[in-house]
Amino acid sequence: MGDAGKNRETDILNRYNIPHIDVLKVGHHGSKTSSGVEFINSVKPTYSLISVGKNNRYGHPNKETLDILDNSFIYRTDLNGSIMFKIKNNGLKIKTCLE
């Protein structure tokens, strides 16, 4: 999702028929400007990945965003370190490595 905000999420929902997704790379480091309720409730990610630095000055990820993603398994680089999603034989394996 990159830096896509809630307006871009609405555009995506209006343009494309996106079913339930397995993995969502959460937009803008989990800030409050992305991952709106409508978008998350529509795509229903099983896993959510938030790329965010430890103790960052912006306070990312935002608590409201984490609450919206509550029905998803959340992986965060500040807490889990490197995160690898491996797809093989229609299965998904997730590995983390905290240095």
Chimera marker file (.cmm) of the C-alpha trace (Angstrom):
<marker_set name="trace">
<marker id="1" x="0.000" y="0.000" z="0.000" r="1" g="1" b="0" radius="0.5"/>
<marker id="2" x="3.006" y="2.303" z="0.285" r="1" g="1" b="0" radius="0.5"/>
<marker id="3" x="1.888" y="5.740" z="1.451" r="1" g="1" b="0" radius="0.5"/>
<marker id="4" x="-1.714" y="5.243" z="0.327" r="1" g="1" b="0" radius="0.5"/>
<marker id="5" x="-4.119" y="7.086" z="2.579" r="1" g="1" b="0" radius="0.5"/>
<marker id="6" x="-7.807" y="6.520" z="3.248" r="1" g="1" b="0" radius="0.5"/>
<marker id="7" x="-8.845" y="8.420" z="0.091" r="1" g="1" b="0" radius="0.5"/>
<marker id="8" x="-6.704" y="6.114" z="-2.061" r="1" g="1" b="0" radius="0.5"/>
<marker id="9" x="-8.154" y="3.100" z="-0.246" r="1" g="1" b="0" radius="0.5"/>
<marker id="10" x="-11.650" y="4.310" z="-1.160" r="1" g="1" b="0" radius="0.5"/>
<marker id="11" x="-10.542" y="4.705" z="-4.795" r="1" g="1" b="0" radius="0.5"/>
<marker id="12" x="-9.197" y="1.138" z="-4.779" r="1" g="1" b="0" radius="0.5"/>
<marker id="13" x="-12.451" y="-0.241" z="-3.346" r="1" g="1" b="0" radius="0.5"/>
<marker id="14" x="-14.494" y="1.681" z="-5.943" r="1" g="1" b="0" radius="0.5"/>
<marker id="15" x="-12.345" y="0.566" z="-8.892" r="1" g="1" b="0" radius="0.5"/>
<marker id="16" x="-11.568" y="-3.044" z="-8.098" r="1" g="1" b="0" radius="0.5"/>
<marker id="17" x="-13.442" y="-6.020" z="-6.731" r="1" g="1" b="0" radius="0.5"/>
<marker id="18" x="-10.954" y="-7.070" z="-4.065" r="1" g="1" b="0" radius="0.5"/>
<marker id="19" x="-11.964" y="-10.181" z="-2.153" r="1" g="1" b="0" radius="0.5"/>
<marker id="20" x="-10.607" y="-11.324" z="1.170" r="1" g="1" b="0" radius="0.5"/>
<marker id="21" x="-6.802" y="-11.155" z="1.072" r="1" g="1" b="0" radius="0.5"/>
<marker id="22" x="-4.224" y="-13.217" z="2.889" r="1" g="1" b="0" radius="0.5"/>
<marker id="23" x="-1.468" y="-10.629" z="3.454" r="1" g="1" b="0" radius="0.5"/>
<marker id="24" x="-1.750" y="-6.843" z="3.637" r="1" g="1" b="0" radius="0.5"/>
<marker id="25" x="1.331" y="-4.635" z="3.708" r="1" g="1" b="0" radius="0.5"/>
<marker id="26" x="-0.208" y="-1.885" z="5.854" r="1" g="1" b="0" radius="0.5"/>
<marker id="27" x="0.101" y="1.588" z="4.375" r="1" g="1" b="0" radius="0.5"/>
<marker id="28" x="2.210" y="4.417" z="5.731" r="1" g="1" b="0" radius="0.5"/>
<marker id="29" x="3.779" y="2.491" z="8.645" r="1" g="1" b="0" radius="0.5"/>
<marker id="30" x="0.390" y="2.020" z="10.316" r="1" g="1" b="0" radius="0.5"/>
<marker id="31" x="-0.299" y="5.736" z="10.650" r="1" g="1" b="0" radius="0.5"/>
<marker id="32" x="-3.783" y="7.070" z="11.359" r="1" g="1" b="0" radius="0.5"/>
<marker id="33" x="-4.031" y="8.318" z="7.761" r="1" g="1" b="0" radius="0.5"/>
<marker id="34" x="-4.244" y="4.794" z="6.340" r="1" g="1" b="0" radius="0.5"/>
<marker id="35" x="-6.005" y="1.477" z="6.921" r="1" g="1" b="0" radius="0.5"/>
<marker id="36" x="-9.507" y="2.877" z="7.327" r="1" g="1" b="0" radius="0.5"/>
<marker id="37" x="-12.326" y="0.759" z="8.763" r="1" g="1" b="0" radius="0.5"/>
<marker id="38" x="-14.144" y="0.481" z="5.418" r="1" g="1" b="0" radius="0.5"/>
<marker id="39" x="-11.031" y="-0.741" z="3.600" r="1" g="1" b="0" radius="0.5"/>
<marker id="40" x="-9.982" y="-3.242" z="6.261" r="1" g="1" b="0" radius="0.5"/>
<marker id="41" x="-13.524" y="-4.595" z="6.682" r="1" g="1" b="0" radius="0.5"/>
<marker id="42" x="-13.720" y="-5.052" z="2.912" r="1" g="1" b="0" radius="0.5"/>
<marker id="43" x="-10.399" y="-6.827" z="2.287" r="1" g="1" b="0" radius="0.5"/>
<marker id="44" x="-10.335" y="-8.709" z="5.636" r="1" g="1" b="0" radius="0.5"/>
<marker id="45" x="-6.607" y="-9.455" z="5.753" r="1" g="1" b="0" radius="0.5"/>
<marker id="46" x="-5.602" y="-12.648" z="7.515" r="1" g="1" b="0" radius="0.5"/>
<marker id="47" x="-2.119" y="-11.240" z="8.152" r="1" g="1" b="0" radius="0.5"/>
<marker id="48" x="-1.047" y="-7.609" z="8.343" r="1" g="1" b="0" radius="0.5"/>
<marker id="49" x="2.550" y="-6.496" z="8.009" r="1" g="1" b="0" radius="0.5"/>
<marker id="50" x="3.609" y="-3.119" z="9.406" r="1" g="1" b="0" radius="0.5"/>
<marker id="51" x="7.057" y="-1.880" z="8.473" r="1" g="1" b="0" radius="0.5"/>
<marker id="52" x="8.006" y="0.513" z="11.251" r="1" g="1" b="0" radius="0.5"/>
<marker id="53" x="11.111" y="1.579" z="13.144" r="1" g="1" b="0" radius="0.5"/>
<marker id="54" x="11.489" y="1.032" z="16.864" r="1" g="1" b="0" radius="0.5"/>
<marker id="55" x="10.688" y="4.101" z="18.995" r="1" g="1" b="0" radius="0.5"/>
<marker id="56" x="10.071" y="6.247" z="15.897" r="1" g="1" b="0" radius="0.5"/>
<marker id="57" x="9.322" y="9.919" z="16.453" r="1" g="1" b="0" radius="0.5"/>
<marker id="58" x="5.906" y="9.687" z="14.770" r="1" g="1" b="0" radius="0.5"/>
<marker id="59" x="4.501" y="7.133" z="17.187" r="1" g="1" b="0" radius="0.5"/>
<marker id="60" x="3.745" y="4.648" z="14.398" r="1" g="1" b="0" radius="0.5"/>
<marker id="61" x="1.830" y="2.436" z="14.318" r="1" g="1" b="0" radius="0.5"/>
<marker id="62" x="-1.213" y="4.320" z="15.543" r="1" g="1" b="0" radius="0.5"/>
<marker id="63" x="-3.336" y="2.591" z="18.222" r="1" g="1" b="0" radius="0.5"/>
<marker id="64" x="-6.556" y="3.195" z="16.246" r="1" g="1" b="0" radius="0.5"/>
<marker id="65" x="-5.005" y="1.501" z="13.223" r="1" g="1" b="0" radius="0.5"/>
<marker id="66" x="-3.959" y="-1.468" z="15.353" r="1" g="1" b="0" radius="0.5"/>
<marker id="67" x="-7.511" y="-1.674" z="16.729" r="1" g="1" b="0" radius="0.5"/>
<marker id="68" x="-8.948" y="-1.695" z="13.175" r="1" g="1" b="0" radius="0.5"/>
<marker id="69" x="-6.571" y="-4.547" z="12.291" r="1" g="1" b="0" radius="0.5"/>
<marker id="70" x="-7.501" y="-6.495" z="15.442" r="1" g="1" b="0" radius="0.5"/>
<marker id="71" x="-9.061" y="-9.404" z="13.505" r="1" g="1" b="0" radius="0.5"/>
<marker id="72" x="-5.807" y="-9.896" z="11.632" r="1" g="1" b="0" radius="0.5"/>
<marker id="73" x="-2.553" y="-11.465" z="12.798" r="1" g="1" b="0" radius="0.5"/>
<marker id="74" x="-0.279" y="-8.416" z="12.980" r="1" g="1" b="0" radius="0.5"/>
<marker id="75" x="3.449" y="-8.589" z="12.320" r="1" g="1" b="0" radius="0.5"/>
<marker id="76" x="5.559" y="-5.496" z="13.035" r="1" g="1" b="0" radius="0.5"/>
<marker id="77" x="9.201" y="-4.999" z="12.153" r="1" g="1" b="0" radius="0.5"/>
<marker id="78" x="9.780" y="-3.032" z="15.365" r="1" g="1" b="0" radius="0.5"/>
<marker id="79" x="8.639" y="-6.000" z="17.455" r="1" g="1" b="0" radius="0.5"/>
<marker id="80" x="9.288" y="-9.013" z="15.211" r="1" g="1" b="0" radius="0.5"/>
<marker id="81" x="12.364" y="-7.876" z="13.266" r="1" g="1" b="0" radius="0.5"/>
<marker id="82" x="12.715" y="-9.236" z="9.734" r="1" g="1" b="0" radius="0.5"/>
<marker id="83" x="9.575" y="-10.941" z="8.493" r="1" g="1" b="0" radius="0.5"/>
<marker id="84" x="9.540" y="-13.462" z="5.660" r="1" g="1" b="0" radius="0.5"/>
<marker id="85" x="6.389" y="-14.770" z="4.008" r="1" g="1" b="0" radius="0.5"/>
<marker id="86" x="7.048" y="-17.916" z="1.984" r="1" g="1" b="0" radius="0.5"/>
<marker id="87" x="4.406" y="-19.409" z="-0.286" r="1" g="1" b="0" radius="0.5"/>
<marker id="88" x="4.897" y="-23.038" z="-1.269" r="1" g="1" b="0" radius="0.5"/>
<marker id="89" x="2.424" y="-25.701" z="-2.398" r="1" g="1" b="0" radius="0.5"/>
<marker id="90" x="-0.517" y="-23.361" z="-1.712" r="1" g="1" b="0" radius="0.5"/>
<marker id="91" x="0.655" y="-22.934" z="1.882" r="1" g="1" b="0" radius="0.5"/>
<marker id="92" x="1.991" y="-19.872" z="3.664" r="1" g="1" b="0" radius="0.5"/>
<marker id="93" x="4.877" y="-19.998" z="6.108" r="1" g="1" b="0" radius="0.5"/>
<marker id="94" x="5.914" y="-16.984" z="8.139" r="1" g="1" b="0" radius="0.5"/>
<marker id="95" x="9.347" y="-16.580" z="9.728" r="1" g="1" b="0" radius="0.5"/>
<marker id="96" x="10.581" y="-13.743" z="11.863" r="1" g="1" b="0" radius="0.5"/>
<marker id="97" x="14.096" y="-12.888" z="12.925" r="1" g="1" b="0" radius="0.5"/>
<marker id="98" x="14.732" y="-10.381" z="15.686" r="1" g="1" b="0" radius="0.5"/>
<marker id="99" x="18.404" y="-9.429" z="15.858" r="1" g="1" b="0" radius="0.5"/>
<link id1="1" id2="2" r="1" g="1" b="0" radius="0.2"/>
<link id1="2" id2="3" r="1" g="1" b="0" radius="0.2"/>
<link id1="3" id2="4" r="1" g="1" b="0" radius="0.2"/>
<link id1="4" id2="5" r="1" g="1" b="0" radius="0.2"/>
<link id1="5" id2="6" r="1" g="1" b="0" radius="0.2"/>
<link id1="6" id2="7" r="1" g="1" b="0" radius="0.2"/>
<link id1="7" id2="8" r="1" g="1" b="0" radius="0.2"/>
<link id1="8" id2="9" r="1" g="1" b="0" radius="0.2"/>
<link id1="9" id2="10" r="1" g="1" b="0" radius="0.2"/>
<link id1="10" id2="11" r="1" g="1" b="0" radius="0.2"/>
<link id1="11" id2="12" r="1" g="1" b="0" radius="0.2"/>
<link id1="12" id2="13" r="1" g="1" b="0" radius="0.2"/>
<link id1="13" id2="14" r="1" g="1" b="0" radius="0.2"/>
<link id1="14" id2="15" r="1" g="1" b="0" radius="0.2"/>
<link id1="15" id2="16" r="1" g="1" b="0" radius="0.2"/>
<link id1="16" id2="17" r="1" g="1" b="0" radius="0.2"/>
<link id1="17" id2="18" r="1" g="1" b="0" radius="0.2"/>
<link id1="18" id2="19" r="1" g="1" b="0" radius="0.2"/>
<link id1="19" id2="20" r="1" g="1" b="0" radius="0.2"/>
<link id1="20" id2="21" r="1" g="1" b="0" radius="0.2"/>
<link id1="21" id2="22" r="1" g="1" b="0" radius="0.2"/>
<link id1="22" id2="23" r="1" g="1" b="0" radius="0.2"/>
<link id1="23" id2="24" r="1" g="1" b="0" radius="0.2"/>
<link id1="24" id2="25" r="1" g="1" b="0" radius="0.2"/>
<link id1="25" id2="26" r="1" g="1" b="0" radius="0.2"/>
<link id1="26" id2="27" r="1" g="1" b="0" radius="0.2"/>
<link id1="27" id2="28" r="1" g="1" b="0" radius="0.2"/>
<link id1="28" id2="29" r="1" g="1" b="0" radius="0.2"/>
<link id1="29" id2="30" r="1" g="1" b="0" radius="0.2"/>
<link id1="30" id2="31" r="1" g="1" b="0" radius="0.2"/>
<link id1="31" id2="32" r="1" g="1" b="0" radius="0.2"/>
<link id1="32" id2="33" r="1" g="1" b="0" radius="0.2"/>
<link id1="33" id2="34" r="1" g="1" b="0" radius="0.2"/>
<link id1="34" id2="35" r="1" g="1" b="0" radius="0.2"/>
<link id1="35" id2="36" r="1" g="1" b="0" radius="0.2"/>
<link id1="36" id2="37" r="1" g="1" b="0" radius="0.2"/>
<link id1="37" id2="38" r="1" g="1" b="0" radius="0.2"/>
<link id1="38" id2="39" r="1" g="1" b="0" radius="0.2"/>
<link id1="39" id2="40" r="1" g="1" b="0" radius="0.2"/>
<link id1="40" id2="41" r="1" g="1" b="0" radius="0.2"/>
<link id1="41" id2="42" r="1" g="1" b="0" radius="0.2"/>
<link id1="42" id2="43" r="1" g="1" b="0" radius="0.2"/>
<link id1="43" id2="44" r="1" g="1" b="0" radius="0.2"/>
<link id1="44" id2="45" r="1" g="1" b="0" radius="0.2"/>
<link id1="45" id2="46" r="1" g="1" b="0" radius="0.2"/>
<link id1="46" id2="47" r="1" g="1" b="0" radius="0.2"/>
<link id1="47" id2="48" r="1" g="1" b="0" radius="0.2"/>
<link id1="48" id2="49" r="1" g="1" b="0" radius="0.2"/>
<link id1="49" id2="50" r="1" g="1" b="0" radius="0.2"/>
<link id1="50" id2="51" r="1" g="1" b="0" radius="0.2"/>
<link id1="51" id2="52" r="1" g="1" b="0" radius="0.2"/>
<link id1="52" id2="53" r="1" g="1" b="0" radius="0.2"/>
<link id1="53" id2="54" r="1" g="1" b="0" radius="0.2"/>
<link id1="54" id2="55" r="1" g="1" b="0" radius="0.2"/>
<link id1="55" id2="56" r="1" g="1" b="0" radius="0.2"/>
<link id1="56" id2="57" r="1" g="1" b="0" radius="0.2"/>
<link id1="57" id2="58" r="1" g="1" b="0" radius="0.2"/>
<link id1="58" id2="59" r="1" g="1" b="0" radius="0.2"/>
<link id1="59" id2="60" r="1" g="1" b="0" radius="0.2"/>
<link id1="60" id2="61" r="1" g="1" b="0" radius="0.2"/>
<link id1="61" id2="62" r="1" g="1" b="0" radius="0.2"/>
<link id1="62" id2="63" r="1" g="1" b="0" radius="0.2"/>
<link id1="63" id2="64" r="1" g="1" b="0" radius="0.2"/>
<link id1="64" id2="65" r="1" g="1" b="0" radius="0.2"/>
<link id1="65" id2="66" r="1" g="1" b="0" radius="0.2"/>
<link id1="66" id2="67" r="1" g="1" b="0" radius="0.2"/>
<link id1="67" id2="68" r="1" g="1" b="0" radius="0.2"/>
<link id1="68" id2="69" r="1" g="1" b="0" radius="0.2"/>
<link id1="69" id2="70" r="1" g="1" b="0" radius="0.2"/>
<link id1="70" id2="71" r="1" g="1" b="0" radius="0.2"/>
<link id1="71" id2="72" r="1" g="1" b="0" radius="0.2"/>
<link id1="72" id2="73" r="1" g="1" b="0" radius="0.2"/>
<link id1="73" id2="74" r="1" g="1" b="0" radius="0.2"/>
<link id1="74" id2="75" r="1" g="1" b="0" radius="0.2"/>
<link id1="75" id2="76" r="1" g="1" b="0" radius="0.2"/>
<link id1="76" id2="77" r="1" g="1" b="0" radius="0.2"/>
<link id1="77" id2="78" r="1" g="1" b="0" radius="0.2"/>
<link id1="78" id2="79" r="1" g="1" b="0" radius="0.2"/>
<link id1="79" id2="80" r="1" g="1" b="0" radius="0.2"/>
<link id1="80" id2="81" r="1" g="1" b="0" radius="0.2"/>
<link id1="81" id2="82" r="1" g="1" b="0" radius="0.2"/>
<link id1="82" id2="83" r="1" g="1" b="0" radius="0.2"/>
<link id1="83" id2="84" r="1" g="1" b="0" radius="0.2"/>
<link id1="84" id2="85" r="1" g="1" b="0" radius="0.2"/>
<link id1="85" id2="86" r="1" g="1" b="0" radius="0.2"/>
<link id1="86" id2="87" r="1" g="1" b="0" radius="0.2"/>
<link id1="87" id2="88" r="1" g="1" b="0" radius="0.2"/>
<link id1="88" id2="89" r="1" g="1" b="0" radius="0.2"/>
<link id1="89" id2="90" r="1" g="1" b="0" radius="0.2"/>
<link id1="90" id2="91" r="1" g="1" b="0" radius="0.2"/>
<link id1="91" id2="92" r="1" g="1" b="0" radius="0.2"/>
<link id1="92" id2="93" r="1" g="1" b="0" radius="0.2"/>
<link id1="93" id2="94" r="1" g="1" b="0" radius="0.2"/>
<link id1="94" id2="95" r="1" g="1" b="0" radius="0.2"/>
<link id1="95" id2="96" r="1" g="1" b="0" radius="0.2"/>
<link id1="96" id2="97" r="1" g="1" b="0" radius="0.2"/>
<link id1="97" id2="98" r="1" g="1" b="0" radius="0.2"/>
<link id1="98" id2="99" r="1" g="1" b="0" radius="0.2"/>
</marker_set>
